[in-house]
Amino acid sequence: MKIKKTLAVVLTVVMIICALPAGVFNLIASADTEGYYTYSVTNGEAIITDCDTSISGDVTVPSTLGGYHVTGIGNSAFLGCRKLTSITIPDGVKSILNMAFINCSALESVDIPDSVIFIGNGAFRNCSSLTNITIPNGVKSIPDSAFLHCSALASVDIPDSVTIIDRSAFASCSSLKSVEIGTRVTNIGDYAFSYCASLTSITIPVSVISIGVGAFYACDNLQRIDVNTNNSAYTSIDGVLFNKDKSELVCYPAGKAETAYTIPDGVTSIADNVFGYCSNLTHVTIPSSIENMGDSAFYYCTSLKSITIPSKIKNLGDNVFSYCSSLTSVTISNGVKSIGDSTFSYCENLTSITIPDSVTSIGDNAFSNCTALASITLPDSVTSIDHNVFSQTAYYNDSGNWENDVLYIGKHLIKADMYLSGEYNIKEGTKTIASGAFSNCRWLTNIEIPYGVTSMGEAVFYSCNQLTSIEIPCSVTSIGERMFESSSLKSITLPDSITSIGDRAFINCYNLTNITIPENVENIGNEVFNSCTSLASINVNDNNDAYTSVDGVLFNMDKSEIICYPAAKTATSYSIPNSVKSIGDYVFFNCKSLTSITIPNGVTSIDAYAFYYCPSLTNITIPDSVTSIGNWAFNNCPALTNITIPDSVTSIGYSAFSYTAYYEDSDNWVNDVLYIDNHLIEANESLSGEYTIKTGTKTIAGYAFSECTITSVDIPDSVTGIGESAFSYCEGLRSIKIPYSVTSIGDSAFAHCSNLTRITIPKGVTSIVDGTFYYCRSLTDITIHDSVKSIGKGAFHICDSLTDIYYSGTETEWNNIIVENFNTPLQAATIHYVVAGDLDCDGTVNANDLTNLRKLLISGDYNIFSDVNDDKKIDICDLVRLKKKLAGTIA
């Protein structure tokens, strides 16, 4: 047995639809080969899954393989067929799936029949010789990156059937000169036509209601964007795109010849990327009405010479003027409060900058690589600044501006040379110490901070290996994140002025032995004292209203949460006080002396890493009050042989008990599966075929079956919770029945189950959370109970076969579900509103449904529409009620 590697299911934006039939029983045959083609058979229809890369020239795909009609071109089927010059797809093919022809670099033409109604994401990506394409009328969506980098594609007509042009659909089609957008398109995704260097004009039809960020970004020759006058969401003025009421400037075409532009009065917002790559513009007048300026608004405007930023703009976004290499004059009006990351980076001709008194925060690299910038005025108002804000400027590179290996600008200490050694006294009058200012000063042994310093950024003394002590003046009010991480501090006195201690502030301070939390601290971040292996005591000032300590152990004020048990305490046993309801993250991390811990009844949660690496801990009894155990909670407790988990626990995180003695004992694994009491903890990756979870199981832990080669799982109706990524990367999993007892399904629970064809979300589940079915690319239909009120980010990303959703509620109820980003397949699928008793989902309750219900009762299977009396079980009572319903004796 082995512990599974942590899986990071990364959500990417993909908008997908498909029209594969949603059969109740999908029969998938093993792969067969005929000629160049490998294919699989589903419901009596062939899908091409692979093609010999030696195939070349002009190719006509056969209409049948093995006697079965070809209806689909599968995922990556023709990947890398670099000698293929043209292809004719036979009539009858309905779908061209994800990346079907990706990297077919010699492919010049494709004949797509009218039968095709679905084209998958990246289907023709990197087909750099493809000159034209006809998209059949019937295709509803052009998904993510469908024609990305088709650099020879000169024209495209988008039929009226298409409603969505998704993210980067035609990005970097550098030869694309004309686009006819269909009259039913409602959404144009982020960067859909970006880097289309030959595109000169485009017309937005009446139907479009949403245009994504950078949809026409870096279209160097785009001279105008026109909008149908009846469009309700957008308008254009002289070829410049605005929203309908002209309050937001959406896109200024990069190919417009004018050298100057005045934004109309009344405009309040400049969207992201609006003027990106407008190389002809030398001057832009921004009216005083502007309140918001989006990220990268003037990115790479290489001819722009001057700019005045009006006072109503409070926050300058990231990269706004980055790479404006001709910019010589910048006026930032008083009123601007923050300057974002890399806002003016690589403005190589900017020689001076004056930051107004209104600015309090300047982001990372804001003026970095402004190589001519020699004069900088930085006001006292700035309280947040990073050490690299002015890196690689003339000022930064001028050794004359460094005082004893330390760079100051005004009253701000920006950066110390990493070779600074011995003792250092920060000069009087300093107000701010920038984030990372002394990071990696490995020979710095002592530092004196003068009174008057009010702000110290993040990681200021990170990895100062020889810094053993420091005194912080009472003018400082907060300890920033990671401020002393990996330093050699033995002791520190925090002044009463401190109100907050940031995340990981003292992490890896191996020599720190004790610390006192002063009376005014209101907030202590996460992992503050993690891996402080010499820390024996944390004391709290008696007058503190937020925190307290008992025998050197840190609690919140009412002792409902234990926050940190110092790692160097020598006691061998510890009883957590009865008042505690929550054991926080990392509380007992690396407590080597503890052999036993008593958790009182009343504790409801044991959080991530709570007991990680307690090497002497031998047994643990979790009380009946606990409902959740976090990731890695008891991981790496090598002496832990006895574990008791009550049925009250409904959620167990990833690797919660890995590398314990119990975990390593092969006798505790039954048929490659580890249970602890009524909880399934982990299945070995070698587990394959069909698996039945034992009756009485309450919880399936996070990542329990991840990467197993199982094909089906039978979950008993005792299970209430399915953990995060519990079945992720089970690429052979084709069927799974989630029982009515389940009330929670974790993030990414079925992500990358690429052969899962259909699934039912039962009554009781209220949320389909982030990434639940991410990359379930064979999922054709899903049944959802009306108990579901929200669908998380990317829950259905890359579900490229999803065509039908069967929902037990009304259309109004469906529209009220909160759906987060990256779930476009839901928008493209057909929604069926099904009433109880309509088992075949044909829109009527009739005798066929009665027959189907009898079959289900015999087979023991179910669907949510068979629960006619809504009691969360399928039995003879449902049959009786359905009979009465058909007889008309009940409604």
N, C-alpha and C positions, 0 to 999 in steps of 0.2 A: 504494500500500500504506500501511497505517497500523497503529500499535500498538493493540491492543485495550485497552479500559478494564478495570481490575481488577474482577473480579466477586466480590462477597461473598455467598456462598450462605448465608443465615441460616436456621438450623434452628429450626422451630417444631413444637410438639407436635401431631400429627394422627393419629388412630387410624382406619383405613379398612379396609373389606372390600368385595368386589364379587362378582357371580356371572356376569359376562360369559363366554361360552364361550371356552375357550383353544384356538383352532384353530391347527394347525401353520402354515398359510399364510393370513394375514389380508389380505384384499383391501379397500383403502380407496378409495372413489370420491370424486370431487370433490364439493364442496358443491352442493346444488340447493335451490331455493325453491319452495314451494307454499303459496299463501295467506299467512298470517302467518308461516309456519315455514320456517326454513332447516334442512336436515338433511344428514347424510352417511350413506353406506351401508357397512357392514362385514359381510362374510360374509353378504350378502343381507338384512341387517336395518338398519332406519333408526334413527338416533339424532338427536334434535332438538338442534341446536347453537346456535340463536338464534331469537328471536321478536321481531317488530316491537313496539316498546314502545307503539304506539298501541292494541294489543289491550285490550279493556275488558269489564267486566261478568262474567257467568257464562260460563265457557268449558269446553267439552269437547274435550280433545286428540284429534285423529283417530287411529284405530287403524292406519291405513296412510298412507304418504306416498310418492308416486311408484310405487305398487304394492308397496312394501315394508312389512312389518309393523314398527310402531314398538316398539322394545324398550328404549329408553333416553332419559332426559332429560339432556342433556349439561351440561357445566360452564358455569355462568352463563347457561344458555339463556334464562331469563325475567328476567334481571337488569334491575331498574328498571322492570318493567311495573307501574307504580304505579296504574293504573286497573283492574287485575284484581281482582275481588271473590271469585270462587270458581273452582275448577278441578277437573275430573274427569279423572283419568288413566286411560286405557283398560287393560283387562285384557291382559296380554301384556308390559307394560312391566316390566322386571326391575330397572332401576337408575335412581335419581335422584342425579345426580352432584354434585360440589362446587358449592356456591353456586347451585344450579339456580334457586331462587326468591328469592335474596337481594334485599332492599330492595323487595319487593312489598308496600308498606306498607298497601294497601287490602285485601289478601287475607284473607278471613274464614274460609274453609273449603277444605279439600282432601280429595278422595276418592281415597285411594290403594288400588289393587287388591291382592288377596292375592298376585299374581304378583311384586310388588316384594320383592326380598330384599336390596337395598342402598340405603342413604341416605347421601350423601356429606357431608363436613364443610361446615358452614355452609349446608346445603341450604335452610333456611328462615330463615336469619339476618335479623334486622330486619324480619320480617313482623309488624309491631306490631299488626295487627288480627286476627290468627289466634286464634280462640277455642277451638278444639278440634282434636285430631288423633288419628287411629287408626293406630297403627303395626302393619303387617301381621305376623302370626305367620310368621316365615321370615327376617325381618331379624335379623342376628346382632350388629350393633354400631350404637350411636347415637354417631356420631363427634363430633369436636371442633366445638363451636359450632353444632351442627346446628339448634338452636332458640334460639340466643342472641338476647336482646332481643325475644323474642316476648311483649310485655308484656301482651297480652290473653288469652293462653293460660291457661285456668282449670283444666284437668285433663288428665292423661295416664295411660294404661295402657300399661305396658311389657310386651310379650308374653314368654312363656317362652322364645322362640327367642333373645332377646337375652342375650348374655353380657358385653358391655362397654358401660358408659355412660361416654363419654370426657370429656375436659377441657372444661369450660364448656358441656356439651351443652345444659343448660337454664338457664344463668346469666342473671340479670336477667329471668326470666319473672315479673314482679312481681305478676301476678294468679293465679299457679299456687297453688291451694289444696290439691290432693290429688294424690298420686303413688302408683301401685301398681307396685312394682318386681317384675319377673318372677322366678320361682323358680330361674332358671338364671344370673342375673347374678352374675358373679364379681368384677368390677372396677368401682368407681365412681371416676372420674378426678378430678384436681385441679379444684376450683371447679365441679364438675358442676352443683350446684344453688345456687351462691352468688347472693346478692342476690335470692332468691325471697321477697319481702317478705310474701306472703300465705300462705306455707306454714306450717301450724301443727303438723303432726306427720308423722313418717315412720317406716316400719318396714323394718328391714334384714332381708332374707330369709336363710335358712340357708346359701345358696350363696355369699354374698359373702365373699371372702377378702382383699380389698384396698380400702381407702377412701383416696383421695388427699388431699393438702393442701387445706384450705379447702373441702372438698366441700359443706359447708352454711354457709359463711362469710357473715356479714351477712344471714342470714335473720331479720329483725327480729322476726317473730311466731312463730318456731318454738319451741314450748314443750317438746317432748319428742322424743327419738329412741329408738325401741324396737328391740330385736333379737330375732329368733327364738332361743328358748332352746337350740336345737340347733346354732346357728352355732358353728363351731370357732375363729373368729378374733376375734370381738367379743362384747361384752355391754353391757348398760346398767344403771345404777343410778339410779332415780328420773328416768329420761328423759335421763340424761347418758351419753354414749358413751365406753366404755373398750375397750382390747384385752382379749382373753379372760382373761388372768391378772391383769388390773387393775393392771398395772405402768405403763401409759401412759394418760393422759387424752387422748382423741382429739377430743372436741367437747362443749362446753357450749352448749346451745341459747340463742341470743341473745334469744329471746322469753320465757324463764322469768321469772316474776314476782318470785321471791325477790330480796331485796336483799343477802343474805349467803350465802356458800357456803364450806364447809370441804372442801378436797380430802382424800379418805380417806388415812389412814396406809398406808404401803406403796407408794403410787404413787411411781415414781422419775422419770418423764418427763412433761412437759407439751408436747404437740405444737405445731407451728406453728399460729397463728391460733385457738387453742382458745376463748378468751373474746372474740374480736374482735367489736366492736359490741354487747357485752352492756351496754346502757345502764342497766339496772335495778340492776346490782351496785354496792354501795357498799363492801363489804368482802369480801375473799377471804383465807382462811387457808391458807397454803402450809405443808405439814408438813415436818419436818426430813429426811424420806426423799427429797425431790425432789433429783435430781442434774442434770437437764437441763431447760432452759426454752427452747422454740422461738422462732423469729422471730415477731414480731407477736402474741405470745401474748395480750396484753391490749390490743391496738390499738383505739383509739377507745372504750374503756370510760369514757364521759364522766362517770359518777357515782362512779367509784372514788375513794375518799378517802385510803386509806392502804394501804401494802403493806410487808411484811417479807420480804426475800429470804434464805433460809436458807444456811448456810455450805457445804453440799455442792455447791451450784451454783457451778461454776468459771467458766463463761463465759455471760454474759448475751447473748442473741442480738440481732439488729438489730430496731429498731422495737418492742421488747417492750411498752413503756408509752407509745408515741407517741400523742399526742392524748388522753391521760387528763387532761382539762382541769380536773377537780375534785381531782386528786391534790395533797394538801398535806403528806403525811408519807411519806417513803421511808427505810427502814432496810436498808442493804446490809451483810450480815453479813461479818465477817472470814473470809476463805476464798475469796471471789469474786476471780478473777484478771483478768478482762477484761470490759469493758462495750462492747457492739457499736455499730454505726453507728445514730444517731438513736434510741437506746434510750428516752430520756426527752424527745425533742423535742416541743415544743408542749404541755408540761404547764404550762399558763399560771398555775396557782395554787401551784405549788411555789415556796416562798420560800427554802429552804435545803437544802443537800446536804452530807453528810460522806462522803467516799470512804475506805474502810478501807485500812489499810496493806498488805493482801494484793493490792490492785489494781496491776497493772503497765501495763495498756494500756487506753486509752479511745478509742473509734472516732469517726469523723467525725460532727459534728453531734449528738453524744450528748445534749447538753442545750440545743441551739440552740432559740431562740424560746420558752424558758421565761421569759416576760417579767417575772415577779415574782421570779425567782431572784436574790437579793441577797447571800446568804451561801454561800460555797463553801470547803470544806476539802479541800485536795488534798495527799495525802501525798508524801513523798520517794520512795516506792516506784515511783511512776509513771515509766516510761521511754519510753513511746510515747503521744503525744498530738498532735492536729492543732490548728491555729490557730483553726478554726471550732467547736470543741467547745462553747464557751459563747457563741457569737455571738448577738446579739439577746436576751441576758439583761439583767436590771437591773444586774448586776455589770459586764457588758461595756459597757453603754451609759452607765455612770456615769463621767464624765470624771475624777472624783476618784480613780478606781482606776488611771488611766494615769499613769505617771511619765515625763515628757519624751517623750511620744508612744509609750510602750511599755507594754504590759499584762503585769503579772506576777500569778500566783496562787501563793502560797507560794513555793517555790523553782523555779518553772517560768515561763520566758518564753513567753508565749502568742502575742503578736502585736505587731508594730511598725506604726505608721501608715505608709502608703505614701509619705507626704511627708517622712519622716525623712531628713535630709540631713547631709552632712559626715561627721565621725567620731562613732562611738558606742562607749561602753564598757559592756558588759554588767555588771550589778551583781554584786559578790562574793556568793558563796553560792548562785548559780544552779546547779541540777542538770540541768535539761532545757531544750532549745530546741525548741519545737513545730514540726511539719512546716509549711512555708510561712510561718514566722514573719516573715521579712524579704522574702518574695517581692514583686517589683515595687517595691522601694524603689530607685527609679531614680537618686536623688540621694545615696545612701549611698556614701561614698568609702573608708571604712576602718572596721574594727570590731575591737574587742579582746575576746577571749573569755577569761574568767578560768579559772584552774586550779580544778577541782572540777566543771565541766560534764562530765557523763558520757554524755549522750545528745543527739544532734542528729537531728531527723527528716528526712523527705524534702523536697526542694525548698526548703530553708531559705533559700537565697540566690538562688533562681531569678530571673533577669532583673534582677539588680542591675547595671545597665549601667555604672556608674562605679566599681564595686568592683574595684580592681586588685591588691590583695594582702591576705592574711589569714594569721594565725598560729593554728594549732589547738593547744590545750594537750594535754599527754600524758595527761590524764584521759579524753579521748575515745578510744573504741575502734573506732568505725566511721564511715565516710562514707556517708550515706544516699543512696538513689536520687535522682538529679537534683539533688543538693545545690547545685551551682554552675552548673547549666545556664543558658546564655546570659548569664553574668556576664562581666565584663571582666578577669578575673584574668590577670595576666602571669606570676606565679610563685606557688608555694605550697610550703610545707615541711610534709610530713606527719610527725607524731611516730611514734616506734617503737611506741607503744601501739596503733596502728591495725592491726586484723586483717582488715577487709573493706572493699571499695569497691563501692558499689551500682551498679546499672544506670544508665547515662547520667549518671553523677555529674558529668562535666566536658564533656558534649556542648555543642557550639556555643560553647565558650570560645575565641573566635577569636584572642585575644591571648596565650594560654598558650604559652610557648616550650619549656619543659622541665619534667620532673617526676621525682622519685625515689620509687620504691616502697620503703617501709621493710621491715625484716627480718621483721616478724611478720605481714605480710599473707598470708592464706591463701586469700582468694577475691576475684577481680576480676570484676565483673558484665559484662553485655553493653553494647556501644556506649559504653563509658566515655569514650573519647577521640574519638568520632565528630565530624567537622567541626571539630576543633581545627586549623585551617589554618595556624597559626604554630608548631605543635609540631614540633620538630626532633629531639628525643631523649627517650626514656623509659629511665631508668636504674633498676636494681634493686640494693638493698643486697646485698652479697656473702654475707651470712649468711641470706638468705631461702631457705627450703626448698621453696617452691612455684613461684616464678617466677625467670626470669633474663632478661638482655638481652645482645644481641650487637650492637655498634655502634649502640646506641640503639634497637634493635628488640626488642619484647617477646615472650617465649616462655614456655610453661610450663617447668617445671624440666628435664625430659628432652628438651626441644626437639622433642617430637612434634607440638606445635601452635604455629603462629605466631599471635599474638593481635593485635598491632598494629604496623604499619609507619607511623611518624610522617609525617603528610602534608607537612610542610615539609622533609623531607630532600631534598637537592639532587642526589643521585646519579641518573644517567639509566638505569642498569641495576641489576638485583638478581638474585642467585641464591639461591633459597630453600635452606637447608641440607638435606642428604640425610636428616637424622633426622626431618624433618617428615612427618607422616601426614595432617594436617588443616589446611586454611586456613580460619580461622574467619570469622564474620560481620564484614563491614566492615573487614577487615584492611588493605587497600590503598585504602580509600575516599578519593577526592579527592587521590590522589598525582599531582600535575600534572607532576612532572619525569620520571617513569619512562617510558622509551620501549620497554624490553624487560624481561621477567621470565622467568627460567628456573625451571620447576617440576620438581622431581626425580621420578624414578620411585620410587614408594613412597607418594606422596600418594594417599589414597583418596577424599577429599571436598573440594570447593570450595564453601564455604557461601554463604548469601545475601549479596548486595551486596559480595562479597569484593574485586572490582576495579571497583566502581561509580565512574564518572566519573574514570577515568585518561585524561585527554584526549590525552596524548602516546603512549600505548601503541599500537604499530603491528602487532604480531603476537603470537600466543600458540599454543604447542603444549602440548596436554594429554597427559600420559603415559598409557601403557596401564594403569597401576595405578588410575586414577581411576574410580570407579563412580557418583558423584553430583555434580551441579552445581546449586547452589541458585538460588532466585528472584533475578533481577536481577544475577546474579554478574558479568557483563561489560557490563551495561547502561550506555549513555551514554559509551562509549569511542569517540569520533567518528573517531579515526585508525586504529582496529583493522580492518585489511583482510584479514589472513591468520589463519585459525582452523583448527586441526586438533583434531578430537574422535575419540578411539579408540572401537572397538567395545565396549570394556569398560564404557563409561558406560551405565547402565541407567535413570538418572533425571535429567531436566533440568527445572529449575523454570521458572516463568513469566517471560517477558521477559528471559531470561538473556543474550541477545545483541542485544536491541533497541537502536536508535540507535547502532549501530556502523557503520563504513564498509561492512563486509560486508553488514549488514542493509539499508542504504540503497541498495545497488547493485542496480538492477532486473535486471541480468544474472544475478544469483544466484537469482532467483525463477523457477521453472518452472511455468507454468500456475497462477499465483497461490499457489504453495506454495514455502516456503523450506526447503531441506535443507542441513545442514552434514555432509559425509561421509555416514555412514549413519544420520543422525538427522533426523527431521522436526521442524523448529523451530516453524514457524507457517504457517497458511493464512490468506490474506486473507479478510476477512468476506464478500466478494462471491462466494466459491466456492460453487457450487450444484450440485444434481443428484447424480449418482453419482460417487464418486471412488475410485480404486484407488491405494493407497499403494505406492510403488515397491518391488520385490523387493530384499531385502537390508537394508531398514530395521530398525534395532535398537530405537530409542526414539521414542516420540511425546511431545514436550515438554508441560509444563504449559500449559493454555489453548490448545493448538495449533489446534484447530478451533472454539474457543468463538465462539458467535454466527454461525457459518456457516449457510447455508441448504441444506446438503447433505441428501439424502434417504437415501443409503446409502453405506457405506464398506466397502471390502474391505481387510482388514489381512492382510499376508503372514505366513507362519509363522516369519519371522525376528525379528519384534518380540517383545521380552521385557518391556518396561515401557510402561505408559500413564500419563501424568502427571496431576497434579492438575487437575481441571476441564477435561481435554483436549477433551471434547465437550460441555461445559456450554452450555446455551441453544441447542443445535442443535434447535430446535423442529420442524423438518421431518424429522428423522432417524427413519426407520421401521425400518431393519434394519441390523444390524452383527454381524459374526461375529468373536468373539475367539478367536484361534487357541490351540492347545495350548502354544505357545512362551511365551505371556505368563505371567509369574509375579507381577507386581505391577500393581495398578490404584490410582491415586491418589485422594485425597479428592475427592468431588463430581465424579468423572470424567464421569458421564452426567447430572448434575443438570439439571433442567428440559428434558430431552429428552421433551417432552410427547406426542409421537406414537410413541415407541418402544414396541413391543407385546410383544416377548419377547426374552430374552437368555440366553446360556449362560455360566456361570462355569467355565472349564476346569480340568482337573487341573493342579496347580502353584501356583494361587492359594491362599494360606492365610488371607487376611483380606479380607473385604469391608469397606472402611474407611468412615470418617464421610462421610455424605451422598452415597454413591456413586450412588444412583438417586433422590435427592431430587426430588420433583415429577415423576416419570415417571408421569403420571396415566393413560396408556393401557397401561401395562405389565400384561398379564393373567397371564402365567406366566413363571417363571424356573427355569432348570435349574442346580443347584448341585452341584459335585463334592464328594465327601467329604474332599477335601484342605483345604477351608475349615474353620478352627477358631474363627474369631471374626467377628462382624458388628458394625461400629462404630455410633456414635451417629447416629441419623437416616438410616441407609443406605437405608431404604425409606419415608421420610416422604412423605406425600401420593402414595403409589402407590395411587390410589383405585379401580383396576380389578384389583388383584392378587387372584387367586382360587386359583391353583395353584402349588405349588412341587414340582419334581421333583428328588429328592435321591438320589444314588447310594449312600448309606450306609444304615445301619440306624436304627431309631427311637432306639435308645440313643445312637448317635453324633450324631444330630441334637440330642438333648436335652443333649448335652455341649458343644455349640457355645456359646461365650460371646457373648451378645447384649446389647448396651448399650441405653440408653434410646431411646424414640421410634421403635420398630420394631413397633408393634402390628399393622400389616398382616400381618406374619409369623405372629402368633398367630391371626389370623382366617382366613388362607388354609388350604386343604387341602394337607397334606403327602403326597406320593406317594413311597414308598420303592421305588426302581426298581433292578433288577439289570441287569448288563451283558447286552446282547442283546435286551432288551425295548424295542425302538426306538419303538413306539407307546405305551409307558407304560400298557398296559392290565392289567398285573399278571401276565401270562404271556408266556413266550418260545415263539413258534410260527412257523408258515410265513409269516404276514404280516410278521413281523420280518425274515425272510430276504429277502422281496421288497423291503421298504423299504431294507435294507442294499444290495442290488444297485442300487437307484435312487440312493442316496447316492454309491456308488462312481462311477456314471456322471456325476452332477451335480457331484461334487467337494465337496458339502456334507457336514456331519457333525452328529452330536450325541454327547454324551459316552457314551451307552449303546451306541453302535455300535463303540466301542473294546473289542471283546470280549476281546482278549488283553492289554489294559491297557498298551500300549506308547506311548501318547500320539500315535498316528497311526491313520488309517483306511485299510486296504488289503486286498488279497486274502486276507491271512492271517486277518483278522477274519472274512471270509466263510467260509473253510475251517473255522475253529474253531466258528463258529455252526452250520454244517452238522453237524459232529461232535456238538455239544451236543444238537441236535435229534434226531440219530440215536441218542443215548444212549451213544455210545462214550467220551465224557468228561463229567465232572460240570459 
